[in-house]
Amino acid sequence: MPVKKLHPASVERVRANYQARAAMLIEPLLDEEEAAVMKRGRNASCSTGSIPKSSDPVEYHKATSLECLFGYLHLLGRYDRIRELFDCLWEGTEVKKIDNAGKHKSD
């Protein structure tokens, strides 16, 4: 992929709104332990009080929970599980955006 296309695509995937949609996509695939890690990550981000101006608070907390999950799996050395979840995310399944109440809404 040319750099002109690769850079914008990578920037899009590190934004809170993309990561929040990704978190919702993989939530049904998680076991109890993984779901608990995501919940703890989300709750911890709620207590910081520091949300970037460019982010919606609900999306930011969901995005943080996703980052916590992947960090947790990495620390455990569960690279196969990381690959499995990333493969699900890269399939291109469309996920709806989240509104301020944490509910799905149409694009």
N, CA and C of each residue as an Amber inpcrd file, in Angstrom:
protein
   321
   0.8580000  -1.1690000   0.0000000   0.0000000   0.0000000   0.0000000
   0.9080000   1.2370000   0.0000000   0.6020000   2.2140000  -0.8150000
   1.4040000   3.4440000  -0.8360000   1.3030000   4.1920000   0.5000000
   2.3770000   4.8780000   0.8580000   2.4340000   5.6110000   2.1240000
   1.2920000   6.6160000   2.2300000   0.9340000   7.2450000   1.1060000
  -0.1640000   8.2240000   1.1190000  -1.4750000   7.6120000   1.6030000
  -1.6640000   6.3120000   1.3820000  -2.8770000   5.6360000   1.8340000
  -2.6680000   4.9470000   3.1790000  -1.4520000   4.4480000   3.3980000
  -1.1690000   3.7070000   4.6200000  -1.2350000   4.5930000   5.8590000
  -0.6420000   5.7660000   5.8000000  -0.6210000   6.6490000   6.9720000
  -2.0310000   7.0460000   7.4270000  -2.8960000   7.5380000   6.5420000
  -4.2540000   7.8760000   7.0010000  -5.0140000   6.6620000   7.5570000
  -4.7740000   5.4900000   6.9700000  -5.4480000   4.2820000   7.4660000
  -4.9680000   3.9320000   8.8700000  -3.6730000   4.0880000   9.1190000
  -3.1530000   3.7770000  10.4550000  -3.6240000   4.8100000  11.4770000
  -3.6520000   6.0680000  11.0860000  -4.1300000   7.1160000  11.9980000
  -5.5850000   6.8560000  12.3710000  -6.3920000   6.4460000  11.4160000
  -7.8050000   6.1690000  11.6840000  -7.9670000   5.0760000  12.7340000
  -7.0960000   4.0810000  12.6900000  -7.2290000   2.9400000  13.6030000
  -6.7210000   3.2090000  15.0160000  -6.0290000   4.2820000  15.2350000
  -5.6000000   4.5910000  16.6040000  -6.5030000   5.6330000  17.2550000
  -7.5110000   6.0730000  16.5610000  -8.4670000   7.0310000  17.1300000
  -9.4330000   6.3200000  18.0680000  -9.8810000   7.0480000  19.0600000
 -10.7770000   6.4710000  20.0660000 -12.0660000   5.9470000  19.4540000
 -12.6240000   6.6550000  18.4700000 -13.9140000   6.1910000  17.9270000
 -13.7620000   4.8610000  17.1910000 -12.6570000   4.6560000  16.4890000
 -12.4280000   3.3740000  15.8110000 -12.2250000   2.2730000  16.8470000
 -11.4010000   2.5500000  17.8630000 -11.1210000   1.5380000  18.8710000
 -12.3640000   1.1950000  19.6830000 -13.2300000   2.1660000  19.9050000
 -14.4820000   1.8990000  20.6170000 -15.3650000   0.9600000  19.7990000
 -15.4520000   1.2010000  18.4970000 -16.2270000   0.3010000  17.6210000
 -15.6020000  -1.0920000  17.6110000 -14.2830000  -1.1500000  17.6050000
 -13.5800000  -2.4330000  17.6180000 -13.8650000  -3.1880000  18.9190000
 -13.8870000  -2.4600000  20.0330000 -14.1810000  -3.0850000  21.3270000
 -15.5660000  -3.7150000  21.3120000 -16.5320000  -3.0110000  20.7610000
 -17.8960000  -3.5480000  20.6870000 -17.9550000  -4.7660000  19.7800000
 -17.1590000  -4.7810000  18.7450000 -17.1570000  -5.8910000  17.7990000
 -16.6590000  -7.1730000  18.4560000 -15.6130000  -7.0780000  19.2630000
 -15.0430000  -8.3030000  19.8320000 -15.6500000  -8.6950000  21.1800000
 -16.4250000  -7.8230000  21.7910000 -17.0070000  -8.1480000  23.1020000
 -17.7100000  -9.5020000  23.1340000 -18.5020000  -9.8710000  22.1210000
 -19.1750000 -11.1750000  22.1730000 -18.2100000 -12.3690000  22.0900000
 -16.9800000 -12.1370000  21.6580000 -16.0090000 -13.2080000  21.4910000
 -15.1620000 -13.4530000  22.7410000 -15.3090000 -12.6210000  23.7530000
 -14.4370000 -12.6810000  24.9230000 -14.9230000 -13.6860000  25.9580000
 -13.9430000 -14.3010000  26.6390000 -14.3130000 -15.1460000  27.7710000
 -14.5120000 -14.2460000  28.9940000 -14.8880000 -14.8350000  30.1160000
 -15.1850000 -14.0370000  31.3150000 -13.9840000 -13.2270000  31.7870000
 -12.8110000 -13.8300000  31.7580000 -11.5950000 -13.1650000  32.2270000
 -11.2600000 -11.9600000  31.3460000 -11.3420000 -12.1420000  30.0390000
 -11.0520000 -11.0530000  29.1060000 -12.0700000  -9.9250000  29.2510000
 -13.3340000 -10.2880000  29.4040000 -14.3800000  -9.2770000  29.5890000
 -14.1430000  -8.4950000  30.8840000 -13.6890000  -9.1740000  31.9200000
 -13.4080000  -8.5060000  33.1930000 -12.2390000  -7.5320000  33.0560000
 -11.2340000  -7.9170000  32.2810000 -10.0890000  -7.0220000  32.0480000
 -10.5500000  -5.7740000  31.3170000 -11.3920000  -5.9400000  30.2970000
 -11.9020000  -4.7770000  29.5660000 -12.7140000  -3.8770000  30.4890000
 -13.5260000  -4.4760000  31.3330000 -14.3510000  -3.6850000  32.2510000
 -13.4820000  -2.9070000  33.2370000 -12.4560000  -3.5700000  33.7790000
 -11.5560000  -2.8790000  34.7050000 -10.8110000  -1.7490000  34.0100000
 -10.4080000  -1.9760000  32.7670000  -9.7210000  -0.9300000  32.0020000
 -10.6250000   0.2560000  31.7300000 -11.8760000  -0.0400000  31.4050000
 -12.8510000   1.0290000  31.1630000 -13.1010000   1.8300000  32.4310000
 -13.2950000   1.1250000  33.5340000 -13.5720000   1.7970000  34.8090000
 -12.3770000   2.6130000  35.2880000 -11.1830000   2.1140000  35.0730000
  -9.9880000   2.8540000  35.4830000  -9.8620000   4.1440000  34.6870000
 -10.2110000   4.0900000  33.4090000 -10.1160000   5.3030000  32.5880000
 -11.1770000   6.3220000  32.9950000 -12.2780000   5.8580000  33.5740000
 -13.3310000   6.7750000  34.0310000 -12.8700000   7.6020000  35.2200000
 -11.9680000   7.0520000  36.0110000 -11.5490000   7.7480000  37.2270000
 -10.4060000   8.7310000  36.9900000  -9.8210000   8.7400000  35.8090000
  -8.6920000   9.6400000  35.5620000  -9.1360000  11.0790000  35.3660000
 -10.3030000  11.2700000  34.7880000 -10.8100000  12.6170000  34.5480000
 -10.1000000  13.3480000  33.4240000  -9.2170000  12.6670000  32.7360000
  -8.4450000  13.2920000  31.6620000  -8.8240000  12.6650000  30.3140000
  -9.6700000  13.3500000  29.5890000 -10.1150000  12.8780000  28.2870000
  -9.7000000  13.9010000  27.2440000  -9.0580000  13.4520000  26.1680000
  -8.6640000  14.4020000  25.1200000  -9.8710000  15.1640000  24.5730000
  -9.6750000  16.4120000  24.2190000 -10.7690000  17.2480000  23.7070000
 -11.3760000  16.6740000  22.4310000 -10.5750000  15.9560000  21.6610000
 -11.0510000  15.4210000  20.3840000 -11.8630000  14.1390000  20.5440000
 -12.0090000  13.6370000  21.7850000 -12.6900000  12.3690000  22.0110000
 -13.9910000  12.5390000  22.7660000 -14.9210000  11.6900000  22.4240000
 -16.1640000  11.5540000  23.1640000 -15.8500000  10.6850000  24.3970000
 -16.3280000  11.0530000  25.5970000 -15.9870000  10.2780000  26.7970000
 -16.3500000   8.7940000  26.7160000 -17.5160000   8.4670000  26.1840000
 -17.9270000   7.0640000  26.0820000 -16.9810000   6.3100000  25.1540000
 -16.6730000   6.8980000  24.0080000 -15.7560000   6.2600000  23.0670000
 -14.3600000   6.1300000  23.6700000 -13.9170000   7.1510000  24.3720000
 -12.5930000   7.1320000  24.9700000 -12.4630000   5.9990000  25.9890000
 -13.4660000   5.8100000  26.8300000 -13.4190000   4.7570000  27.8450000
 -13.4600000   3.3700000  27.2020000 -14.2730000   3.2040000  26.1690000
 -14.3130000   1.9190000  25.4620000 -12.9860000   1.6420000  24.7680000
 -12.3920000   2.6730000  24.1700000 -11.1040000   2.5170000  23.5020000
 -10.0250000   2.1100000  24.4990000 -10.0430000   2.7250000  25.6740000
  -9.0720000   2.3910000  26.7090000  -9.2380000   0.9460000  27.1550000
 -10.4730000   0.4860000  27.2310000 -10.7110000  -0.9020000  27.6380000
 -10.1210000  -1.8780000  26.6180000 -10.2100000  -1.5360000  25.3430000
  -9.6320000  -2.3830000  24.2980000  -8.1070000  -2.4250000  24.4200000
  -7.5050000  -1.2720000  24.6400000  -6.0530000  -1.2100000  24.8010000
  -5.6110000  -2.0290000  26.0100000  -6.3770000  -1.9760000  27.0860000
  -6.0570000  -2.7640000  28.2770000  -6.1060000  -4.2550000  27.9750000
  -7.1160000  -4.6760000  27.2350000  -7.2340000  -6.0890000  26.8910000
  -6.0270000  -6.5640000  26.0930000  -5.6470000  -5.8100000  25.0660000
  -4.5130000  -6.2450000  24.2540000  -3.2060000  -6.1910000  25.0400000
  -3.0580000  -5.2330000  25.9270000  -1.8810000  -5.1860000  26.7840000
  -1.8290000  -6.3770000  27.7240000  -2.9550000  -6.7200000  28.2830000
  -3.0680000  -7.8690000  29.1850000  -2.6920000  -9.1590000  28.4580000
  -3.2680000  -9.3600000  27.2850000  -2.9660000 -10.5690000  26.5120000
  -1.4920000 -10.6230000  26.1270000  -0.9230000  -9.4860000  25.7980000
   0.4990000  -9.4270000  25.4450000   1.3680000  -9.8130000  26.6450000
   1.0550000  -9.2800000  27.8140000   1.8290000  -9.5990000  29.0140000
   1.7540000 -11.0820000  29.3730000   0.6320000 -11.7120000  29.0570000
   0.4840000 -13.1440000  29.3040000   1.1400000 -13.9870000  28.2150000
   1.5620000 -13.3400000  27.1320000   2.1620000 -14.0820000  26.0190000
   1.1370000 -14.8200000  25.1740000  -0.0990000 -14.3700000  25.2050000
  -1.1780000 -15.0310000  24.4480000  -1.2940000 -14.4160000  23.0520000
  -0.2190000 -14.5590000  22.3080000  -0.1330000 -13.9510000  20.9790000
  -1.1250000 -14.5780000  19.9970000  -1.4200000 -15.8520000  20.1850000
  -2.4130000 -16.4950000  19.3250000  -3.7910000 -15.8610000  19.5090000
  -4.1320000 -15.5250000  20.7430000  -5.4250000 -14.8920000  21.0170000
  -5.4530000 -13.4630000  20.4740000  -4.3380000 -12.7740000  20.6010000
  -4.2450000 -11.4190000  20.0350000  -4.4770000 -11.4910000  18.5320000
  -3.8250000 -12.4220000  17.8600000  -3.9730000 -12.5760000  16.4050000
  -5.4210000 -12.9090000  16.0590000  -6.0410000 -13.7790000  16.8370000
  -7.4290000 -14.1640000  16.5860000  -8.3590000 -12.9440000  16.6580000
  -8.1700000 -12.1200000  17.6900000  -9.0200000 -10.9390000  17.8430000
  -8.7290000  -9.8950000  16.7660000  -7.4470000  -9.7010000  16.4430000
  -7.1060000  -8.7560000  15.3740000  -7.6660000  -9.2180000  14.0340000
  -7.6060000 -10.5180000  13.7740000  -8.1660000 -11.0350000  12.5230000
  -9.6460000 -10.7000000  12.4170000 -10.3480000 -10.8180000  13.5280000
 -11.7730000 -10.4640000  13.5490000 -11.9550000  -8.9880000  13.2200000
 -11.0960000  -8.1380000  13.7920000 -11.2020000  -6.6980000  13.5590000
 -10.8620000  -6.3220000  12.1230000  -9.9030000  -7.0130000  11.5210000
  -9.4500000  -6.6760000  10.1740000 -10.3670000  -7.2050000   9.0830000
 -11.3180000  -8.0600000   9.4460000 -12.2420000  -8.5950000   8.4430000
 -13.0760000  -7.5010000   7.8010000 -13.1260000  -6.3520000   8.4440000
 -13.8520000  -5.2260000   7.8680000 -15.3190000  -5.1820000   8.2210000
 -15.7220000  -5.9330000   9.2310000 -17.1060000  -5.8980000   9.6610000
 -17.4220000  -4.5030000  10.1760000 -18.4760000  -3.9190000   9.6670000
 -18.8660000  -2.5630000  10.0670000 -19.5320000  -2.6040000  11.4320000
 -19.1130000  -1.7110000  12.2900000 -19.7070000  -1.5690000  13.6150000
 -20.2880000  -0.1760000  13.6980000 -21.4440000  -0.0580000  14.2540000
 -22.0840000   1.2480000  14.3530000 -21.4080000   2.0950000  15.4170000
 -21.5400000   3.4100000  15.2890000 -20.9660000   4.3410000  16.2540000
 -21.7460000   4.2850000  17.5590000 -21.1410000   4.8180000  18.6170000
 -21.7650000   4.8400000  19.9300000 -22.2290000   6.2570000  20.2110000
 -23.4280000   6.3990000  20.7380000 -23.8500000   7.7430000  21.1260000
 -23.4220000   7.9810000  22.5740000 -23.7170000   9.1410000  23.1100000
 -23.2580000   9.5100000  24.4570000 -23.8150000   8.6290000  25.5610000
 -24.9030000   7.9350000  25.2960000 -25.4860000   7.0630000  26.2970000
 -24.9200000   5.6430000  26.1930000 -23.9780000   5.4160000  25.2680000
 -23.3720000   4.1050000  25.1060000 -24.1910000   3.1580000  24.2400000
 -25.1740000   3.7020000  23.5280000 -26.0180000   2.8840000  22.6600000
 -25.5670000   3.0000000  21.2230000 -25.8660000   1.9630000  20.4420000
 -25.5070000   1.9790000  19.0250000 -26.4050000   2.9540000  18.2770000
 -25.8290000   3.5970000  17.2780000 -26.6310000   4.4510000  16.3970000
 -26.1600000   4.2680000  14.9690000 -26.9850000   4.5740000  14.0320000
 -26.6480000   4.3990000  12.6240000 -25.6720000   5.4470000  12.1800000
 -24.8480000   5.0990000  11.1990000 -23.8980000   6.0530000  10.6060000
 -24.6130000   7.0280000   9.7200000
